Amino acid sequence: MIAIALLKQLGAHVTTTAGEHGLAACRAAGADLVLDRRLHPLDRLPRHFAATLNFAHWQDDAPLVARLAPDALGHATTVHPLLAQIDRYGLAGGALAALLRKRRSAAGAPPGGRYAWTVFRPDHGALDWLAEYAVTRKVAPTLQAFRMGDVAAAHAHVEERRLGRAVLLPNHF
């Protein structure tokens, strides 16, 4: 939800896909076009996007890359198969399998477009800024904030499918 709001603030036209539980949240965050993924499969969307982002499922990566326009900037994903491949093939075999999968995915990007796996590390300053941004701009009214010390409560919130996405905030915020 924060990515949608930030992209809108930067002047982007934002199209999102979501399941039935995420449609209203995407609209509330400011998406220009919100598509129900059950009615609008990714492989049927036009190939005209300047950039695509994947925060959802590994299976969405190839169809999203294929939606890029010929002059697109590229695609980034926070979902990648590295750990699953290591679990399946061991450390060396899994790393190699993940690298080969990444190369196959990158091959679908347009010439000059980038394909990247995004990995995050904790950055307390950035987390504080994002938390304040989300609260002051009312970016995602469907967020439920938990302190780092309340991780068990956050897990229960998600497992019980309670309303609002769980967000972990630093203890000092």
C-alpha positions, 0 to 999 in steps of 0.5 A: 500500500505504501508503494502505491501511495509513493508511486502516486506521489511521484506522479505515476499512473498505478495499475494494481491487481489484487484478490477480493480482500485487497481491492478496497485497500488498493483503491484507498492507497490511490491506485488509478486502476484496480483489477480483480485478479480472478477476473483479469489474469495477468497474462491478459493485460496489455504489454504497455507498462513502464515498470512492474513490481511483484509483492505477491507470488513467484508464479506472477513474475514471468507474466508481469515481466511479459507485460512490460512495454518495449521501452520499459524500465524493468521489473523488481520482485520481493518474491524470489525462489532462493530459499525454496531452491536451497531447501529443494537442492541443497546450498550449492545446487539451490543457489545454482538453480535460483541463478538459472531461474533468475536468468530465465526470468530476466530474459523476458525483460525488454532490451535495456529493461532491468530485472531484479530481485529485491532483498531488504535489510533492516534500516531503522531510519527508513522503517521510522520514516515509512511508519510515519508516512503511512500514519500521517498520510493515512496511506493504508487505513487497513494496516494494523501496527504491531511492535517488534516485541509483539511478533506473536500477536502479529502472526496471530492477526495474519493466521486468523485473517483479521481485517488489516495487514499486519505491519511490524514497527520498531519498538521505539516508534 
